[in-house]
């Protein structure tokens, strides 16, 4: 069985880790200070509206240091739209694609105004927490929902977002705890880290360090770099000079440049994270990454193989090449499904009214009927009922600040082919 961590909000924090089994993590409800928008009077008093036309935008990474996440996330959103529109159960979605870029090329500076100018009611993205923080005020300040399938920075939990920010990915409080304990359980007593200097990188590094040190380890080197940097010799030298038992690479696509500089360091002592866990294949000589491990929020790709297979078939049928990775594809798909269901439940395409229903349709209100497909959920809403959508990425179940209260962190291991599979 794969090693996974499953989290649910509770009043205390603890970790039980069973290598080769299931790790159950109790994560405190992290400073639930920013409340979601209150339900508005009359939003669905006369029942769900029919013939809704909802326009959504995307600000996902077509370019920049997370561009490898663009195809699965874009595919997930488009696949959800195709199913919603084909079902024809009272709502049709128009999807306007945009590029988030990164904090170096700043594609979002032109893309976000363009999307807002097209009167989208929600923007899906960004993938990078640091990028989302560049435009969250612009989006939510305009009264539009920002819904990320991949933001994991803890900064969003209590962000003043007018109740308009949601995400289907869990906070890095959980991923950091899982990663830190995973490294400690490997027998490592010292740890070096190379870290992207943004809210995602430094936040995840902090939570990883806390967990590793709580398990008795010591972080002996922690060096950072900035988005747009192209050479990492200084960071690599600093970490290697500390002679750590393990190295955590808390980076984005820059890891492709960092890895060759670590040649000679045992691959099975390297640890990746969601920002750089990808199938590298023949990018490096065979065996370069054999034994390296990494963490990724979401259910195992093996667990959702039926979904990823159908998603890839859809993507290819649209004229694209096969998907190489599926990171956050399910979270992107679920984001669009939830927005459509919330719109139907509100009987409205107004952003604030949709936002006021997102917690309800995710099961956060605790009184909905469970359903697992858009068609089944839409039928319940059309019959006057309340739904609890159980997504492809997991139960989701938003709290009142738009964070999922249940999540799974997968642990993966690289093989001789430099591709990863669930760790056994």
Phi, psi and omega in degrees: 000144180288155177271122179223155175246131180242129185239148174215142182299137176207184183270352182228165180242127177205166178220128168245124180240125178241099181299132183083004180225227182242136174257122180256121184245127173263117183246130181295153176288103195285103174041068182280074187259328180269118185270151176289162181299136180292153177298137183264142180298134173084359183300322181219026184297332181258017181091167183296138178283152176255164176058043176280142175238111186247125179257124178242150175244161174236143172229072183251161191282093172280326177233172176096188189279005171236022184299336179292340177275349182300306183304311180295324181288317178296317179299317180301316179293316181293323179296318177298316179299319181297321179290319179297312182293322179293327181293326177050055184249024175122357179213141175236139183249134169250127183248122179253114184279144176214165182248126177281329187063209176221184184282000174266307181275342173055040178303329182298338182296330176259328185289319182295312175301323178297315180295316179296325178293339177270007174062042174288151182263344175206149176242124180271113181137181357278178173280317180282131177297319180298325178288316179303323180292342178284336184228006181300320180294323180294318182286305183291330176294335177274002179080020182251144179287137168248125187228108183259136175274356190218355178295129181236356180298138178292347181299335184279343186300317181244027181287141179281091188242015180059025180070023186244007179249132179222159176208148178261358176261145182280159176298150180288357170305318180286310183300320179297320179294317179296314182295314181299318179289324178300315180295317179297320181291342178286349182104356180292135177253340178231149186222135170249150182224137169249123196230133171292128184275073171213183186297326177292305186297309183290327178293311180296322178298319180297315181291325177295315179299316180302314182292318182295317180289326176295333179273003176103001181272176179226129174276115187258348177204133180215097185245147185241164173217168182249152175304133182101343176296145182239347176236143187227023183300319182295316181294317181296316181298318181297316181291315181295327179296333179280353177050054182284155175290334181212155177232128175259126180257097183259081191221180168253219186299343179303342180302332180296331177274330182286320186305313180301329179287348179258011179301136185101336175277137183302124182299327183285004175248011176262144181228130181254170179226180186299332182288346181222002179287108181212165175277107184276334178052231184274015172301327178236159176303147180308136178089355182303321186248013183305121177095345177296148182237165178200163180244147181209121175300146178113164179291153179304140176304326177297322182294325183251034184301325179297319178293310184295327177295315179293323179297314180296320178299317179298313183299316180292323180294340178271007176095014181258165175277164180306142175290135178268334180223159180234016181302126177065012175294316180294321179296324178292315177303311182296326179300315181291318178300315181296320178297319179294317180294321179295321177297316179295317181295326178280341186064034189203156171250015176286132185303314182296323180287326175295313180302323181292344180253353185295318178297319181299309186289343176276354183095003183293338179276346174081006184232023181262162176273126184293140177207154188238357177230157178301315184299315180294318180294317181297322179297320178297315179297317180295336177272005177092008182267179178247137185251157171231094184286122175261108191278174174295325182277352181139187183294331180070282175049081181294142167272189187279007172244012175082014175264143173290136182267354176228136182205160177235136175248119179272147175247129186233160180224140179277144177256188182301333182273007180066021173247156185252151174224166179301136183284129181254000000 
